[in-house]
Amino acid sequence: MKKTSSKRAPEKRCTWAANDPLMAAYHDEEWGRPEHDSRALWEKLVLDGFQAGLSWITILRKRDAFRLAFQGFDPEKIARYGAKDVKRLLADPGIIRSRAKIEATIGNAKAYLAMREEGIDFSEFLWELAGGKPKRNAWKSTSQVPAQTPASVKMSAALKERGFKFAGPVIVYAWMQAVGMVNDHLTTCPWRDA
């Protein structure tokens, strides 16, 4: 059952999500919840790659447009994208129109499929690198939360070795937080134990 923001005091929510209703809903319903679906993990990694240099709220506001533009983030479809598709995506005002990030998404779809063809489950591979279960931190303020960790450096290197782009340690750590490999809800946050 989903926890909704109305059930808990918003002033106790992690400070980064306190002032915007869309960020609050994302925080309360998605962020930090362990995700084990391989395709969903891949989609979130792609979106975190698009976020590089931007704020997460920008991506969140465009997420539905991204899903439409990238055909539901189906790796099999995206891996077949060619120059015509890149041109279409570069003209789409609903997404981040970065050639490097679009081409990285196509390459990342190919890398994802190559892992699958080798018999490697994306989720199992990454959760094993993360230690198999969420790491629970005890940060009291947002200023204590690191931008990267040794675990994100290791996971980034493993992804890059398999051909992934826009998967540096900072992007990977933000992604690890988002998909619940790391529980970085502040100690005062009611969603810490959700």
C-alpha positions as CSV (number, residue, x, y, z in Angstrom):
1,M,0.0,0.0,0.0
2,K,1.4,3.4,-1.0
3,K,2.0,5.9,1.7
4,T,0.6,9.3,0.8
5,S,1.9,12.7,1.9
6,S,-1.3,13.5,3.7
7,K,-0.6,10.8,6.3
8,R,2.6,12.4,7.6
9,A,3.7,15.8,8.6
10,P,5.3,17.5,5.5
11,E,7.6,19.6,7.6
12,K,9.5,16.4,8.7
13,R,10.0,15.2,5.1
14,C,13.6,15.3,3.7
15,T,14.2,19.0,3.1
16,W,15.0,18.6,-0.6
17,A,11.4,17.6,-1.2
18,A,9.6,19.9,1.2
19,N,8.7,22.9,-1.1
20,D,7.3,21.4,-4.3
21,P,4.2,19.2,-4.5
22,L,5.7,17.1,-7.4
23,M,8.9,16.5,-5.5
24,A,7.0,15.8,-2.3
25,A,4.9,13.1,-4.1
26,Y,8.0,11.6,-5.7
27,H,9.8,11.5,-2.3
28,D,6.8,10.1,-0.5
29,E,5.8,7.4,-3.1
30,E,8.9,6.4,-5.0
31,W,12.3,7.7,-3.8
32,G,14.2,5.2,-1.7
33,R,11.8,2.3,-2.3
34,P,13.8,-0.8,-3.3
35,E,13.2,-1.4,-7.0
36,H,14.1,-4.9,-8.4
37,D,12.5,-4.8,-11.8
38,S,15.4,-4.7,-14.4
39,R,13.6,-2.5,-16.9
40,A,12.5,0.0,-14.3
41,L,16.0,0.2,-12.9
42,W,17.3,0.8,-16.4
43,E,14.8,3.6,-17.0
44,K,15.7,5.3,-13.8
45,L,19.4,5.1,-14.6
46,V,18.7,6.7,-18.0
47,L,16.7,9.5,-16.4
48,D,19.4,10.1,-13.9
49,G,21.8,10.4,-16.8
50,F,19.6,13.0,-18.4
51,Q,19.6,14.8,-15.1
52,A,23.4,15.4,-15.2
53,G,23.9,19.1,-14.8
54,L,20.2,19.8,-14.2
55,S,17.9,19.6,-11.2
56,W,15.8,16.5,-10.6
57,I,12.6,18.5,-10.7
58,T,13.3,19.3,-14.4
59,I,13.4,15.6,-15.2
60,L,10.4,14.8,-13.0
61,R,8.3,17.4,-14.8
62,K,9.4,15.9,-18.2
63,R,9.2,12.2,-17.2
64,D,5.9,11.5,-19.0
65,A,7.2,13.2,-22.1
66,F,10.4,11.1,-21.9
67,R,8.4,7.9,-21.6
68,L,6.4,8.9,-24.6
69,A,9.4,9.9,-26.7
70,F,11.4,6.8,-25.8
71,Q,8.5,4.4,-26.3
72,G,8.1,3.4,-22.7
73,F,11.8,3.0,-22.2
74,D,11.7,-0.3,-24.0
75,P,15.4,-1.2,-24.5
76,E,14.7,-3.5,-27.5
77,K,13.1,-0.6,-29.4
78,I,15.6,2.0,-28.3
79,A,18.6,-0.2,-29.3
80,R,17.3,0.0,-32.9
81,Y,17.2,3.8,-33.0
82,G,19.1,5.4,-35.8
83,A,19.9,8.9,-37.1
84,K,16.2,9.5,-37.9
85,D,15.2,8.8,-34.3
86,V,18.0,11.0,-32.9
87,K,16.8,13.8,-35.1
88,R,13.2,13.3,-33.9
89,L,14.3,13.3,-30.2
90,L,16.5,16.4,-30.7
91,A,13.3,18.2,-32.0
92,D,11.1,17.1,-29.1
93,P,10.6,20.1,-26.7
94,G,9.2,17.7,-24.1
95,I,12.6,16.2,-23.2
96,I,16.1,17.3,-22.6
97,R,17.5,17.7,-26.1
98,S,21.1,16.7,-25.6
99,R,22.6,14.7,-28.5
100,A,25.2,13.1,-26.1
101,K,22.5,12.0,-23.7
102,I,20.2,10.7,-26.4
103,E,23.0,8.7,-28.0
104,A,24.1,7.4,-24.6
105,T,20.5,6.2,-24.0
106,I,20.7,4.2,-27.3
107,G,24.1,2.8,-26.4
108,N,22.9,2.0,-22.9
109,A,19.9,0.1,-24.3
110,K,22.4,-2.0,-26.4
111,A,24.6,-2.5,-23.3
112,Y,21.5,-3.6,-21.3
113,L,20.5,-6.1,-24.0
114,A,24.1,-7.4,-24.3
115,M,24.0,-8.2,-20.6
116,R,20.7,-10.0,-21.0
117,E,22.0,-12.0,-24.0
118,E,24.9,-13.1,-21.8
119,G,22.4,-14.4,-19.2
120,I,23.0,-11.6,-16.8
121,D,20.0,-10.1,-15.1
122,F,20.4,-6.3,-14.8
123,S,18.7,-6.2,-11.4
124,E,20.6,-9.1,-9.9
125,F,23.9,-7.8,-11.2
126,L,23.4,-4.4,-9.7
127,W,21.8,-5.4,-6.4
128,E,24.7,-7.8,-5.9
129,L,27.2,-5.0,-6.4
130,A,25.1,-3.0,-3.8
131,G,25.5,-5.8,-1.2
132,G,22.1,-7.5,-1.9
133,K,20.0,-5.2,0.4
134,P,19.5,-1.5,1.0
135,K,22.3,0.2,2.9
136,R,20.7,2.3,5.7
137,N,22.4,5.6,6.5
138,A,21.7,7.9,9.4
139,W,22.1,11.4,8.1
140,K,20.6,14.2,10.2
141,S,20.9,16.9,7.6
142,T,21.1,17.0,3.8
143,S,24.6,18.5,4.1
144,Q,25.9,15.2,5.5
145,V,24.8,13.2,2.4
146,P,27.7,12.4,0.1
147,A,27.6,13.0,-3.6
148,Q,29.3,9.7,-4.2
149,T,30.6,6.7,-2.2
150,P,33.0,3.9,-2.7
151,A,30.0,1.7,-3.6
152,S,28.9,4.1,-6.3
153,V,32.4,4.3,-7.7
154,K,32.5,0.5,-7.9
155,M,29.1,0.3,-9.5
156,S,29.9,3.1,-12.0
157,A,33.1,1.3,-13.0
158,A,31.2,-2.0,-13.5
159,L,28.6,-0.2,-15.7
160,K,31.2,1.6,-17.7
161,E,33.0,-1.6,-18.3
162,R,29.8,-3.0,-19.8
163,G,29.5,0.0,-22.1
164,F,27.2,2.3,-20.2
165,K,27.6,6.1,-20.6
166,F,26.4,8.9,-18.3
167,A,26.9,6.5,-15.4
168,G,29.6,8.2,-13.4
169,P,29.8,7.8,-9.6
170,V,27.7,10.9,-8.8
171,I,24.9,9.9,-11.2
172,V,25.1,6.3,-9.9
173,Y,24.8,7.4,-6.3
174,A,21.8,9.5,-7.0
175,W,20.3,6.5,-8.8
176,M,21.2,4.2,-5.9
177,Q,19.3,6.5,-3.6
178,A,16.3,6.7,-5.9
179,V,16.0,2.9,-6.4
180,G,16.4,2.2,-2.7
181,M,19.8,0.5,-2.8
182,V,20.7,3.2,-0.3
183,N,18.2,4.6,2.3
184,D,19.3,8.2,2.6
185,H,16.0,9.5,4.1
186,L,17.1,11.8,6.9
187,T,16.7,10.4,10.5
188,T,13.9,12.9,11.0
189,C,12.0,11.8,7.9
190,P,8.8,9.8,8.5
191,W,9.4,7.9,5.2
192,R,12.7,6.5,6.5
193,D,11.0,3.4,7.7
194,A,8.3,3.2,5.0
